[in-house]
């Protein structure tokens, strides 16, 4: 994380980028809501920027192998994480949404 970036800024940047992957339906804060980053006016849901790294929770579209989706997202977000390791958690898989 760059010195001038706040955790909220990094979380928002990563959340926007993660939402843009074709296999990602939405971000997930996890069963207990712990994959989130405090932000002005609430939280950034689905991205936790921590001292030891970044966690990203996803709901993905059924079709492709989950490890391949997680690897694509991890690889795609790494340059935006400011050198922090990116850990991707697939919290749910949904089918029947069209698009393949």
C-alpha positions as CSV (number, residue, x, y, z in Angstrom):
1,X,0.0,0.0,0.0
2,X,1.4,3.4,-1.0
3,X,2.1,5.7,2.0
4,X,-0.4,8.2,0.8
5,X,-3.3,5.7,0.3
6,X,-5.6,5.1,3.1
7,X,-7.1,1.7,3.8
8,X,-10.4,3.0,2.6
9,X,-9.0,4.2,-0.7
10,X,-7.3,0.9,-1.3
11,X,-10.4,-1.0,-0.4
12,X,-12.6,1.1,-2.7
13,X,-10.2,0.7,-5.6
14,X,-10.0,-3.1,-5.1
15,X,-13.8,-3.5,-4.7
16,X,-14.4,-1.6,-8.0
17,X,-11.8,-3.7,-9.8
18,X,-13.0,-7.0,-8.4
19,X,-16.6,-6.2,-9.3
20,X,-15.5,-5.9,-13.0
21,X,-14.4,-9.5,-13.5
22,X,-16.8,-11.4,-15.7
23,X,-17.1,-14.3,-13.3
24,X,-17.8,-12.1,-10.3
25,X,-21.5,-11.6,-9.5
26,X,-20.9,-9.5,-6.4
27,X,-18.6,-9.0,-3.5
28,X,-19.3,-10.8,-0.2
29,X,-18.4,-9.7,3.4
30,X,-18.5,-13.4,4.4
31,X,-20.8,-15.2,6.9
32,X,-19.9,-12.9,9.8
33,X,-19.3,-9.7,7.8
34,X,-15.6,-9.7,8.6
35,X,-14.4,-9.2,5.0
36,X,-14.9,-5.4,5.1
37,X,-13.0,-2.2,5.6
38,X,-14.2,0.7,7.8
39,X,-15.0,3.7,5.6
40,X,-16.6,7.1,5.9
41,X,-20.4,6.5,6.2
42,X,-20.1,2.7,6.7
43,X,-17.9,0.0,5.3
44,X,-16.4,-1.2,2.0
45,X,-18.1,-4.6,1.8
46,X,-16.2,-7.6,0.4
47,X,-12.7,-6.2,0.8
48,X,-10.7,-6.2,4.0
49,X,-7.4,-4.2,4.0
50,X,-5.3,-5.4,6.9
51,X,-1.8,-5.0,8.0
52,X,-0.8,-8.5,6.8
53,X,-2.6,-8.3,3.4
54,X,-5.8,-7.9,1.6
55,X,-8.8,-10.3,1.7
56,X,-11.5,-10.2,-1.0
57,X,-14.8,-12.1,-0.7
58,X,-16.6,-13.1,-3.9
59,X,-19.9,-14.6,-5.1
60,X,-19.1,-16.1,-8.5
61,X,-21.0,-17.3,-11.5
62,X,-21.3,-21.1,-12.0
63,X,-19.3,-22.4,-14.9
64,X,-15.5,-22.0,-14.7
65,X,-13.4,-23.8,-12.1
66,X,-13.3,-21.9,-8.8
67,X,-9.5,-22.0,-8.4
68,X,-9.1,-20.5,-11.9
69,X,-11.5,-17.6,-11.0
70,X,-9.7,-17.0,-7.8
71,X,-6.4,-17.0,-9.5
72,X,-7.6,-14.5,-12.2
73,X,-8.9,-12.1,-9.5
74,X,-5.8,-12.4,-7.3
75,X,-3.5,-11.8,-10.3
76,X,-5.7,-8.9,-11.5
77,X,-5.9,-7.2,-8.1
78,X,-2.3,-7.6,-7.1
79,X,-1.0,-4.4,-8.9
80,X,-3.7,-2.4,-7.1
81,X,-2.9,-3.7,-3.6
82,X,0.3,-1.8,-3.2
83,X,2.5,-4.8,-2.6
84,X,0.2,-6.4,-0.1
85,X,-0.6,-10.1,-0.7
86,X,-4.2,-10.7,-2.0
87,X,-6.2,-13.5,-0.5
88,X,-9.4,-14.4,-2.5
89,X,-12.3,-16.2,-0.8
90,X,-15.2,-17.6,-2.9
91,X,-18.1,-17.4,-0.5
92,X,-20.8,-18.6,-2.9
93,X,-21.6,-19.8,-6.4
94,X,-24.7,-18.9,-8.3
95,X,-26.2,-20.4,-11.4
96,X,-28.9,-19.4,-13.9
97,X,-27.9,-15.8,-14.3
98,X,-27.4,-16.1,-18.1
99,X,-24.1,-15.2,-19.7
100,X,-23.0,-18.8,-20.0
